[in-house]
Amino acid sequence: MKRWMQQFQRRTPLGWLQLSRERSRLLVALAGIAFADVLMFMQLGFQSALYDSNTKLSRVLNADLVLVSPQARNTQALGTFSRRRLYQAQDVPGVEAAEAFYSNTISWKNPDTRKESTVQVVAFEPEQAALNLPEVNQQLDKIKLPDQVLFDRTSRGDYTQAIAQVEQNKPATTEVERRTVRISGLFSLGASFGADGILVASDQTFLRFFPRQDAASISLGLLKLEPGYDAKQVATTLKSYLPNDVRVFTHEEYIEFEESYWKTESPIGFIFGLGTSMAFVVGIVIVYQVLSTDVNSHLKEYATFKAMGYRNQYLLAVIFEEAIILALLGFIPGFVLPLGLYQLAAGATALPIAMTSSRAALVLMLTIIMCTFSGAIATRKLQSADPADMF
């Protein structure tokens, strides 16, 4: 047994032996790294939810090309342009159909709690399937009647009673802009940072909600192309043919346009990015303190190694070994805790927050970089140490 223990100790990395000797210091270091990892996971999770939730509507648009106002910033602030551009677009070879799409945010009363919240209303002619959502397309006949809407069952808030009522084929009623509105159907898409939910209505009902908006002023133009035509080529033709009071995107470009706003122009995207950076810096400081203390407490031992002929490279490798061990061990609780926190956040905010393999790999990489960088700073004193000054 004694011989086996000796062999085990000879095979055990020196960095681990040093870290495990001071158990309390090791636990503090792992807790600090896990804390930094949890912060990074949460910031990146909310950031991803921001991008995903605010591009959901853009992704389900049933269009090959999208016309949008130059003043548009995102789906909740699109601006308007003349419906005449749709008729002009149909003159371009390859354009099979051009449909008007209306969108705006509005305050409505929760049917259950009667509290007001902000929802996004999207509308179009019920004869046309403007959204790639089977649940919506199967219920277009319901919104042909005035003041009838389809409601997103995954909206943020408590709508249990209203949803149950609609599922029993008993339309729920509420109030929008002092108008009585009936929820005649349900679908699922999801809340976003900009709105608590989505209502789908006919274009006529939309204009009742917003009486000051001219019917000839639309939010988006949804263009379908004839088979065999390339979307980018037709988009190029439209850009030169239409006036500069409208922008032309392919469907993929419009999704990128929406996401780009939240990444570069929205302060929310910047805040989440800053939060991730601050968590990274906090981790560097914590790991540096641990490794620096370890180097100082073992400085005489390191000096002895130097006196015995060991080079700086060997001693630095020991410190980096400790850094890698701390990174891997600290990442385990830092990965497990966010799994539960994501579920809590998703339930409380109705946002699509979930762990992904790419995010886990990114945080693991950042943790390793964080710890090795801290190790590089902590070894500066070791490299300049003179064995003669240690005794």
VOGU-3710 file (C-alpha; in Angstrom, 3 decimals, decimal comma):
1> mkrwmqqfqr> 0,000/0,000/0,000  2,796/2,354/0,928  4,573/1,598/-2,321  1,362/2,245/-4,311  0,914/5,607/-2,573  4,469/6,571/-3,438  3,899/5,668/-7,091  0,621/7,627/-7,089  2,326/10,708/-5,664  5,072/10,465/-8,262
11> rtplgwlqls> 2,454/10,399/-11,033  0,285/13,139/-9,554  0,967/16,575/-11,107  2,933/18,867/-8,813  0,431/21,658/-9,451  -2,421/19,570/-8,047  -0,371/18,577/-4,994  0,248/22,226/-4,209  -3,366/23,238/-4,738  -4,811/20,369/-2,710
21> rersrllval> -2,469/21,021/0,211  -4,416/24,181/1,119  -8,001/22,917/0,846  -9,633/26,128/2,031  -7,688/28,208/-0,502  -8,604/25,748/-3,253  -12,306/25,901/-2,401  -12,254/29,695/-2,361  -10,579/29,718/-5,781  -13,084/27,269/-7,254
31> agiafadvlm> -15,980/29,264/-5,820  -14,584/32,437/-7,363  -14,131/30,831/-10,774  -17,603/29,281/-10,630  -19,037/32,684/-9,714  -17,355/34,290/-12,727  -18,570/31,460/-14,981  -22,150/31,793/-13,720  -22,053/35,531/-14,453  -20,755/34,912/-17,974
41> fmqlgfqsal> -23,329/32,186/-18,619  -26,194/34,401/-17,464  -25,045/37,439/-19,437  -24,517/35,386/-22,594  -27,825/33,589/-22,031  -29,801/36,820/-21,784  -27,892/38,241/-24,735  -28,772/35,215/-26,866  -32,405/35,440/-25,701  -32,418/39,098/-26,750
51> ydsntklsrv> -31,333/38,246/-30,286  -33,529/35,153/-30,636  -36,725/36,651/-29,214  -36,498/39,857/-31,209  -35,902/38,073/-34,524  -38,595/35,398/-34,123  -41,196/37,388/-36,006  -38,720/38,263/-38,750  -37,843/34,599/-39,203  -41,448/33,479/-39,753
61> lnadlvlvsp> -42,300/36,075/-42,408  -43,542/34,317/-45,524  -41,504/36,281/-48,044  -38,531/36,018/-50,375  -37,907/39,773/-50,317  -38,873/42,402/-47,757  -39,502/46,106/-48,369  -38,990/48,361/-45,348  -38,868/52,050/-44,547  -35,400/53,672/-44,289
71> qarntqalgt> -36,443/54,920/-40,833  -36,995/51,381/-39,547  -34,832/50,320/-36,604  -36,380/47,007/-35,555  -39,644/45,078/-35,726  -41,168/47,163/-32,931  -40,196/50,438/-34,656  -40,616/49,911/-38,383  -41,947/53,224/-39,597  -44,128/53,275/-42,714
81> fsrrrlyqaq> -43,892/53,786/-46,462  -46,354/54,125/-49,316  -48,322/51,082/-50,415  -47,706/52,304/-53,946  -44,225/50,739/-53,776  -45,849/47,290/-53,772  -47,546/47,966/-57,089  -44,291/49,274/-58,531  -42,411/46,230/-57,259  -44,806/43,941/-59,133
91> dvpgveaaea> -43,660/45,528/-62,400  -40,179/44,043/-61,891  -39,635/40,670/-63,624  -39,598/37,807/-61,134  -41,937/39,355/-58,549  -45,006/37,133/-58,354  -46,883/38,831/-55,489  -46,478/41,765/-53,111  -48,499/41,919/-49,898  -48,845/44,637/-47,269
101> fysntiswkn> -47,896/43,930/-43,665  -48,772/46,172/-40,721  -47,059/46,170/-37,345  -47,137/48,347/-34,231  -47,111/48,071/-30,452  -50,205/48,821/-28,407  -51,337/48,747/-24,799  -54,053/46,243/-23,951  -55,707/44,880/-20,825  -54,888/41,392/-19,650
111> pdtrkestvq> -58,196/39,455/-19,901  -57,502/37,762/-16,553  -55,928/40,464/-14,390  -57,176/43,576/-16,268  -53,677/45,008/-15,957  -52,288/46,863/-18,960  -49,264/45,587/-20,850  -47,585/46,244/-24,187  -48,183/43,806/-27,019  -47,242/43,883/-30,674
121> vvafepeqaa> -50,051/43,790/-33,226  -49,242/42,390/-36,673  -51,815/42,434/-39,446  -52,345/41,568/-43,089  -55,117/40,565/-45,456  -56,581/37,285/-44,106  -56,673/35,878/-47,623  -52,882/35,809/-47,625  -50,663/33,644/-45,375  -48,102/36,266/-44,385
131> lnlpevnqql> -46,546/34,129/-41,639  -44,994/30,674/-41,795  -46,975/29,575/-38,749  -49,379/26,673/-39,394  -51,397/27,500/-36,262  -52,035/31,005/-37,601  -52,710/29,967/-41,189  -55,310/27,428/-40,095  -57,270/30,134/-38,267  -57,216/32,991/-40,762
141> dkiklpdqvl> -60,991/32,751/-41,219  -61,440/33,749/-37,565  -59,769/37,136/-37,975  -61,841/38,106/-41,004  -64,493/39,365/-38,601  -63,928/42,838/-37,090  -62,133/43,081/-33,734  -61,167/39,395/-33,731  -57,536/38,509/-32,972  -55,298/35,508/-32,503
151> fdrtsrgdyt> -53,273/35,550/-29,292  -49,782/34,203/-28,567  -50,262/31,689/-25,744  -46,565/31,978/-24,801  -46,856/35,682/-24,006  -45,327/37,077/-20,834  -47,886/37,276/-18,038  -50,695/35,266/-16,477  -53,271/34,344/-19,119  -54,273/30,945/-17,755
161> qaiaqveqnk> -58,011/31,565/-17,654  -58,190/33,273/-21,034  -56,165/30,538/-22,738  -58,312/27,791/-21,165  -61,449/29,603/-22,285  -60,274/29,919/-25,893  -59,161/26,271/-25,960  -62,742/25,358/-25,056  -63,924/27,303/-28,120  -65,242/30,126/-25,943
171> patteverrt> -63,652/33,378/-27,144  -62,240/35,593/-24,386  -62,868/39,319/-24,476  -60,673/42,238/-23,424  -60,121/45,886/-24,248  -57,704/47,514/-26,677  -57,772/51,284/-27,126  -61,272/51,404/-25,609  -62,468/48,810/-28,083  -63,781/45,411/-27,076
181> vrisglfslg> -61,668/42,717/-28,688  -62,318/39,005/-28,853  -59,526/36,445/-28,705  -60,823/33,802/-31,076  -57,703/31,660/-31,498  -54,257/30,842/-30,148  -50,784/30,265/-31,541  -47,240/30,033/-30,160  -44,299/32,284/-31,006  -42,926/33,842/-27,808
191> asfgadgilv> -42,420/37,131/-26,014  -39,527/39,481/-26,710  -37,653/42,283/-24,957  -39,739/44,820/-26,855  -43,235/43,393/-26,252  -44,921/41,012/-23,830  -46,673/39,139/-26,630  -48,083/39,237/-30,153  -51,592/39,630/-31,554  -52,426/38,658/-35,130
201> asdqtflrff> -55,262/40,598/-36,689  -56,672/41,495/-40,081  -55,562/44,701/-41,751  -59,035/46,194/-41,185  -58,955/45,445/-37,452  -55,449/46,927/-37,270  -56,665/50,189/-38,777  -59,451/50,268/-36,192  -56,809/50,010/-33,454  -54,774/52,812/-35,070
211> prqdaasisl> -57,340/55,181/-36,635  -54,716/57,837/-37,352  -52,730/55,527/-39,624  -53,499/55,782/-43,303  -54,352/52,451/-44,951  -51,914/53,367/-47,729  -49,038/53,585/-45,214  -47,681/50,098/-44,527  -44,958/48,720/-42,275  -43,479/46,008/-44,512
221> gllklepgyd> -43,864/44,785/-48,042  -43,687/40,994/-48,382  -42,648/39,924/-51,872  -42,890/36,396/-53,265  -40,828/35,506/-56,331  -41,657/33,340/-59,289  -39,866/29,970/-59,412  -36,395/30,101/-60,907  -35,566/33,699/-59,952  -32,653/34,513/-57,645
231> akqvattlks> -33,634/36,660/-54,648  -30,402/38,691/-54,610  -30,592/39,509/-58,306  -34,218/40,624/-58,077  -33,368/42,652/-54,957  -30,614/44,442/-56,893  -33,052/45,286/-59,669  -35,630/46,580/-57,184  -33,067/48,796/-55,454  -32,330/50,601/-58,718
241> ylpndvrvft> -35,989/50,699/-59,787  -37,734/51,857/-56,603  -37,292/55,343/-55,047  -34,979/55,777/-52,049  -37,915/56,027/-49,637  -37,890/52,252/-49,316  -35,167/49,671/-48,642  -35,007/46,198/-50,170  -33,766/43,125/-48,296  -33,755/39,443/-48,981
251> heeyiefees> -35,441/37,542/-46,162  -32,060/36,502/-44,725  -30,735/40,071/-44,971  -33,781/41,391/-43,134  -33,171/38,961/-40,254  -29,536/40,107/-40,138  -30,691/43,742/-40,199  -32,919/43,102/-37,173  -30,215/41,254/-35,252  -27,606/43,874/-36,106
261> ywktespigf> -29,716/46,568/-34,480  -29,837/44,722/-31,153  -26,136/43,897/-31,344  -24,717/47,281/-32,292  -27,290/50,023/-31,748  -29,378/48,848/-28,826  -28,007/49,714/-25,355  -29,331/46,372/-24,070  -26,956/44,403/-26,289  -24,044/46,568/-25,142
271> ifglgtsmaf> -24,960/46,061/-21,483  -24,950/42,273/-21,776  -21,615/42,352/-23,601  -20,164/44,639/-20,919  -21,485/42,330/-18,203  -19,729/39,351/-19,781  -16,472/41,309/-19,982  -16,731/42,383/-16,339  -17,330/38,782/-15,236  -14,199/37,784/-17,174
281> vvgivivyqv> -12,160/40,487/-15,420  -13,521/39,453/-12,006  -12,397/35,895/-12,696  -8,900/37,066/-13,644  -8,576/39,025/-10,394  -9,773/36,106/-8,252  -7,488/33,534/-9,881  -4,540/35,936/-9,788  -4,983/36,449/-6,057  -5,016/32,695/-5,463
291> lstdvnshlk> -2,014/31,918/-7,668  -0,042/34,918/-6,443  -0,591/33,853/-2,833  0,464/30,319/-3,748  3,655/31,550/-5,406  4,559/33,737/-2,411  3,926/30,950/0,091  6,111/28,514/-1,860  8,766/30,962/-2,969  11,511/29,257/-0,950
301> eyatfkamgy> 10,607/25,889/-2,420  10,738/27,350/-5,929  14,106/28,920/-5,075  15,338/25,509/-3,986  14,260/24,065/-7,332  16,200/26,834/-9,064  19,277/26,115/-6,943  18,997/22,444/-7,900  19,183/23,385/-11,573  15,532/23,501/-12,587
311> rnqyllavif> 14,885/26,182/-15,185  12,255/28,864/-15,058  10,284/27,040/-17,755  9,664/24,082/-15,437  8,496/26,298/-12,575  6,275/28,325/-14,882  4,773/25,092/-16,193  3,792/24,199/-12,621  1,928/27,501/-12,225  0,173/27,125/-15,553
321> eeaiilallg> -0,677/23,565/-14,561  -2,380/24,942/-11,456  -4,233/27,480/-13,604  -5,575/24,793/-15,956  -6,645/22,594/-13,029  -8,471/25,526/-11,430  -10,157/26,343/-14,747  -11,457/22,810/-15,300  -12,580/22,200/-11,720  -14,149/25,652/-11,365
331> fipgfvlplg> -16,003/25,267/-14,654  -17,973/22,233/-13,419  -20,117/24,051/-10,800  -20,059/27,151/-13,005  -21,755/25,084/-15,724  -24,214/23,155/-13,549  -25,689/26,133/-11,653  -26,816/28,066/-14,773  -28,833/25,059/-15,949  -31,266/25,656/-13,098
341> lyqlaagata> -30,997/29,434/-13,332  -31,882/29,306/-17,032  -35,076/27,403/-16,241  -36,025/29,919/-13,554  -35,312/32,867/-15,860  -37,228/31,309/-18,771  -40,253/30,729/-16,554  -40,178/34,247/-15,122  -39,533/36,165/-18,368  -41,048/33,914/-21,066
351> lpiamtssra> -37,795/34,357/-23,018  -35,974/31,538/-24,873  -33,113/31,017/-22,418  -31,464/27,585/-22,560  -27,982/26,096/-22,426  -26,273/25,421/-25,740  -23,141/23,423/-26,477  -21,551/26,361/-28,300  -22,074/28,657/-25,301  -20,660/26,034/-22,923
361> alvlmltiim> -17,591/25,649/-25,153  -17,160/29,442/-25,317  -17,319/29,885/-21,539  -14,925/26,951/-21,017  -12,469/28,561/-23,419  -12,849/31,936/-21,672  -12,303/30,245/-18,300  -9,077/28,619/-19,483  -7,865/31,913/-20,971  -8,862/33,720/-17,771
371> ctfsgaiatr> -6,909/31,316/-15,565  -3,814/31,064/-17,776  -3,661/34,866/-18,079  -3,842/35,141/-14,297  -1,101/32,518/-14,039  1,089/34,504/-16,440  0,773/37,586/-14,225  1,400/35,605/-11,033  4,663/34,139/-12,364  6,361/37,511/-12,892
381> klqsadpadm> 7,782/37,529/-9,360  8,895/33,921/-9,707  10,862/34,600/-12,876  12,839/37,415/-11,242  13,486/35,559/-7,986  17,153/34,905/-7,106  17,794/31,740/-5,062  20,493/33,556/-3,071  17,952/36,118/-1,833  15,565/33,481/-0,529
391> f> 17,758/32,228/2,377
//
